[in-house]
Amino acid sequence: MVFLTQINRRYYLWPDEELPVRKCNSKRHIVKVMFLTAVARPRWDFKRHRMWNGKIGTWPFIEHTVAQRRSKNRDNGAPVTKPMNVTKKVYRQYLIDKVIPAIKSQWPGQHRHTIYLQQDNAKPHVAVSDSAVCSAGREDGWDIKLTAQPAMSPDFNVLDLGFFNAIQSLQHRSLTQTIDELVVAVHKAFNELEWRVLDKTFMTLQKVMEESLKQNGNNAYLLPHIKKDKFAREGSFVLSPACDPDASAAFSAMLDRIDYERRIEILSDLFDAGCTVELTSKSTPVDDLCDLVDDMETSDDDEDMYHIM
């Protein structure tokens, strides 16, 4: 979402210059335009032998109509650009007609692997299993799938994490008064933004995921600062920094806990089916159950579970 103007703007003027005057019906209802933006991690394109900037495209949700009545700014029947109400139907059409074709035309190298198109959980967004979008993603031998952003995790979206802020800082340098001027300014800022800014944002995304793992999936963490610009000046910039050992240990512990809980559920289902456990003379039922869970195979085959019993 991009606003036509800011509530507060700073101007540097000469002593003999007049202060600019801005007029708006209400600062609570500033004209805004929704944009659908798709980006990926910048990388070297071995097929085209050049660096790919990772910027797939940005598309405004606008519609072109004609003025119904005459005013001091335009005549009756003049073309008018208006923001569009974003619905599931509109969003689905943008994915099929704009985003997916842009990915296929710009994606570097060969398309052997699955490409996941992450979207947040906004109401107008389609389901990840939407038949029309999935069908368009499988055409011409491609495998493009939708995936949902984790709930209550805005930092897991590289656009909200920093890319949109970088674009808006460039867009606000241009004074826009109409929606057409706003769209031109946003496209200009999107194209002029250096690919290294997007690459550094993806590096921050990796560290954000590590911080979330340390918190067992919680979002109560501080944004990490890894001094990317400093390392770039020193020549020690690493595109893929190593994972934090604490985050790796937390992830392993979480996987072990999930696997242990899964085996407990399987054991509970077997007891519901009428299975029994023979107790030893020097142990308690809890000890036998814990040993049974630890010795349980990771397979989901019920016959193996009965064999352990």
matplotlib code that plots the C-alpha trace (Angstrom):
import matplotlib.pyplot as plt

x = [0.0, 1.5, 0.0, -0.2, 1.5, 2.8, 1.1, 4.4, 7.0, 10.2, 11.4, 14.7, 14.1, 16.0, 15.1, 13.3, 11.3, 7.7, 6.6, 4.8, 1.1, -0.5, -4.3, -6.2, -9.8, -8.7, -5.4, -7.3, -8.4, -5.3, -5.5, -3.7, -3.0, -2.4, 0.6, 1.3, 5.0, 7.1, 10.8, 13.3, 16.9, 19.3, 21.7, 24.0, 22.2, 24.4, 22.1, 22.3, 25.8, 24.8, 23.6, 19.9, 18.5, 15.7, 13.0, 10.2, 7.7, 5.3, 1.7, -0.8, -4.4, -5.9, -8.6, -9.2, -12.6, -14.2, -15.4, -19.2, -19.5, -17.6, -15.4, -12.8, -10.1, -11.5, -14.3, -17.1, -15.8, -12.1, -10.1, -9.8, -7.5, -9.0, -7.8, -9.4, -11.1, -9.0, -11.0, -10.2, -11.2, -9.0, -6.1, -6.3, -6.4, -3.3, -1.4, -2.4, -2.0, 0.9, 3.0, 3.3, 4.1, 6.7, 8.4, 8.6, 10.1, 12.6, 13.6, 17.4, 18.7, 16.6, 13.3, 13.9, 13.0, 9.8, 9.3, 7.3, 5.3, 4.8, 1.8, 0.5, -2.8, -4.8, -8.5, -8.4, -5.7, -6.6, -6.0, -2.7, -4.6, -6.5, -7.1, -6.8, -3.5, -2.0, -2.9, -1.2, 1.9, 2.2, 1.9, 4.9, 6.7, 7.0, 6.2, 5.1, 3.2, 1.6, 2.6, 1.2, 3.2, 3.3, 0.6, 1.5, 5.0, 5.3, 9.1, 9.0, 7.9, 10.9, 8.8, 7.5, 10.9, 12.6, 12.1, 8.9, 10.6, 13.5, 11.1, 9.0, 12.0, 12.9, 9.3, 8.7, 11.5, 9.1, 6.1, 3.0, -0.4, -2.3, -2.6, -0.8, 2.1, 2.2, 2.3, 5.2, 7.1, 6.7, 7.8, 10.8, 11.8, 11.4, 13.6, 16.3, 16.6, 20.0, 19.8, 22.2, 19.5, 17.2, 20.0, 20.8, 17.1, 17.1, 20.2, 18.3, 15.4, 17.6, 18.7, 15.1, 14.2, 17.1, 15.9, 12.4, 13.8, 15.6, 12.2, 10.5, 8.6, 7.6, 7.9, 9.2, 12.7, 14.7, 15.6, 19.2, 22.0, 24.8, 26.7, 26.4, 27.6, 30.7, 31.6, 31.0, 33.5, 36.1, 35.7, 34.5, 30.9, 29.3, 26.2, 25.0, 26.2, 26.4, 23.5, 23.7, 24.7, 22.0, 19.4, 20.5, 20.4, 16.9, 15.7, 17.0, 15.4, 12.1, 12.2, 12.9, 10.0, 7.6, 8.7, 8.3, 4.8, 3.9, 5.0, 2.9, -0.1, 0.5, 0.8, -2.4, -4.3, -3.0, -4.2, -7.6, -7.6, -7.3, -3.6, -2.0, 1.5, 3.1, 4.7, 8.0, 8.3, 10.8, 9.3, 6.3, 3.7, 5.1, 8.7, 7.4, 5.5, 8.5, 10.8, 8.1, 8.0, 11.8, 12.0, 9.2, 10.0, 9.5, 7.4, 3.7, 2.9, 0.5, 1.8, 5.3, 3.7, 1.8, 5.0, 6.7, 3.9]
y = [0.0, 3.3, 6.7, 9.6, 11.9, 11.9, 13.6, 15.3, 16.4, 18.2, 21.0, 22.8, 26.3, 29.5, 32.5, 34.1, 31.0, 30.5, 27.6, 25.0, 24.7, 21.3, 20.7, 17.6, 16.8, 14.9, 13.6, 10.5, 9.7, 10.2, 8.6, 5.2, 2.5, -1.2, -2.8, -6.5, -7.0, -10.1, -10.4, -13.2, -13.5, -12.0, -14.5, -15.0, -16.1, -18.7, -18.8, -15.1, -14.7, -11.7, -10.8, -11.1, -8.4, -10.5, -7.9, -9.7, -6.8, -4.6, -4.1, -1.4, -2.3, 0.5, 0.8, 3.3, 4.8, 8.0, 11.0, 10.9, 14.7, 17.8, 19.7, 22.4, 19.8, 17.8, 17.6, 15.1, 11.8, 12.4, 9.4, 8.9, 6.5, 5.1, 2.7, -0.8, -2.8, -5.9, -9.1, -12.8, -12.7, -9.7, -11.1, -14.4, -12.8, -10.7, -13.9, -15.7, -12.9, -10.9, -12.6, -16.1, -15.1, -12.6, -15.4, -17.7, -15.0, -13.6, -16.6, -17.3, -20.6, -23.7, -24.3, -27.8, -27.2, -26.1, -22.3, -21.3, -18.1, -16.9, -14.7, -13.3, -14.2, -11.2, -11.9, -11.2, -13.7, -17.1, -20.4, -22.1, -25.0, -22.7, -24.8, -22.0, -20.7, -24.2, -25.0, -21.8, -22.7, -26.1, -25.0, -25.4, -27.8, -25.3, -26.1, -22.9, -23.4, -21.0, -21.1, -19.2, -16.9, -18.0, -16.3, -13.4, -13.2, -10.1, -10.2, -13.4, -11.4, -9.9, -7.0, -5.9, -6.6, -3.8, -3.7, -1.6, 0.9, 1.2, 1.8, 4.3, 6.3, 6.8, 7.3, 10.1, 12.1, 12.8, 15.1, 13.4, 14.9, 12.2, 8.5, 8.3, 10.2, 8.0, 4.8, 6.3, 7.3, 3.8, 2.0, 4.4, 3.7, 0.0, -0.1, 2.2, 0.4, -1.4, -5.2, -5.3, -3.8, -6.7, -9.2, -7.7, -7.9, -11.6, -12.0, -10.2, -12.6, -15.6, -14.1, -13.3, -16.9, -17.9, -15.6, -17.0, -20.5, -19.5, -18.3, -21.6, -19.9, -16.8, -13.3, -11.7, -10.9, -7.9, -7.5, -8.7, -6.4, -8.2, -5.2, -6.1, -2.7, -2.9, -6.4, -5.3, -2.4, -4.7, -7.2, -10.0, -10.0, -13.5, -14.1, -17.0, -16.6, -19.7, -20.6, -19.6, -22.6, -21.7, -21.6, -24.9, -26.5, -25.0, -26.4, -29.9, -29.9, -28.7, -31.5, -34.1, -32.8, -32.9, -36.5, -37.6, -36.1, -37.9, -41.2, -40.5, -39.9, -43.2, -45.0, -43.5, -44.6, -48.1, -48.2, -47.0, -49.9, -52.4, -53.0, -53.8, -53.4, -56.1, -54.4, -55.5, -56.2, -53.4, -50.6, -48.3, -48.0, -44.6, -46.0, -48.7, -46.3, -44.0, -46.9, -48.0, -44.6, -44.3, -47.7, -47.1, -47.1, -43.8, -45.6, -45.0, -48.7, -49.9, -53.5, -52.4, -50.8, -54.0, -55.9, -53.7, -54.3]
z = [0.0, -1.1, -0.1, -2.5, 0.0, 3.6, 6.5, 7.4, 4.9, 5.4, 3.0, 2.8, 1.6, 1.0, 3.1, 0.2, -0.8, 0.1, 2.2, -0.1, 0.5, 0.4, 0.4, 1.2, 2.1, 5.2, 6.4, 7.6, 4.0, 1.9, -1.5, -1.5, -4.1, -3.4, -5.3, -5.9, -5.7, -6.4, -5.6, -5.1, -3.9, -6.4, -7.9, -10.9, -14.0, -15.7, -18.7, -19.5, -18.0, -15.8, -12.4, -11.9, -9.6, -8.2, -8.9, -10.8, -10.9, -9.2, -10.4, -9.1, -8.5, -10.5, -13.2, -16.0, -16.3, -17.7, -15.8, -15.3, -14.8, -15.6, -13.1, -13.1, -13.4, -16.3, -18.8, -19.0, -20.5, -19.8, -18.8, -15.0, -13.0, -9.8, -7.2, -7.5, -4.8, -4.3, -4.2, -4.5, -8.1, -8.9, -6.9, -8.7, -12.1, -11.2, -10.2, -13.4, -15.9, -14.4, -11.6, -12.9, -16.5, -15.2, -13.1, -16.2, -18.4, -15.9, -13.8, -14.1, -15.3, -15.7, -13.9, -12.6, -9.0, -7.4, -7.0, -4.0, -4.2, -0.6, 0.2, 3.5, 5.1, 3.9, 3.2, -0.6, -1.1, -2.6, -0.9, -1.5, -3.2, -5.6, -8.8, -11.3, -9.9, -9.4, -13.0, -14.3, -12.3, -13.8, -17.4, -19.8, -17.4, -14.5, -10.9, -9.2, -6.0, -3.5, 0.2, 3.1, 5.4, 9.0, 11.1, 13.2, 11.6, 9.5, 9.7, 7.6, 4.6, 2.9, 1.5, 4.9, 6.5, 4.6, 0.8, 0.9, 3.2, 0.8, -2.2, -0.4, 0.7, -3.0, -4.0, -1.5, -3.1, -6.0, -5.4, -6.8, -7.1, -9.1, -9.1, -12.5, -11.1, -8.0, -10.2, -12.3, -9.1, -7.6, -10.8, -11.0, -7.4, -7.9, -10.9, -9.5, -6.2, -6.1, -6.1, -3.1, -0.9, -1.7, -1.1, 2.3, 3.2, 2.5, 4.7, 7.5, 6.9, 7.5, 10.9, 11.8, 11.3, 13.6, 16.3, 16.0, 16.4, 19.6, 20.9, 20.0, 17.2, 19.1, 17.7, 20.9, 19.6, 18.5, 14.9, 14.5, 13.1, 11.4, 10.1, 6.4, 5.1, 7.3, 6.1, 2.5, 2.9, 4.5, 1.7, 4.1, 2.9, 3.0, 0.9, 3.0, 6.6, 8.8, 11.0, 14.6, 16.7, 19.3, 16.6, 15.2, 18.7, 19.3, 16.0, 16.7, 20.1, 18.6, 16.0, 18.7, 20.8, 17.8, 17.0, 20.6, 20.8, 17.5, 19.0, 22.1, 20.0, 18.1, 21.4, 22.7, 19.6, 20.1, 23.7, 22.5, 20.1, 23.1, 23.4, 26.8, 28.3, 30.5, 33.5, 35.0, 38.7, 39.4, 37.3, 37.3, 34.5, 33.6, 33.3, 31.0, 28.8, 28.5, 27.5, 25.0, 23.4, 23.2, 21.5, 19.1, 15.5, 13.5, 11.0, 10.9, 10.2, 12.9, 12.5, 13.7, 16.7, 17.7, 17.3, 19.9, 22.3]

ax = plt.figure().add_subplot(projection="3d")
ax.plot(x, y, z, "-o")
ax.set_aspect("equal")
plt.show()
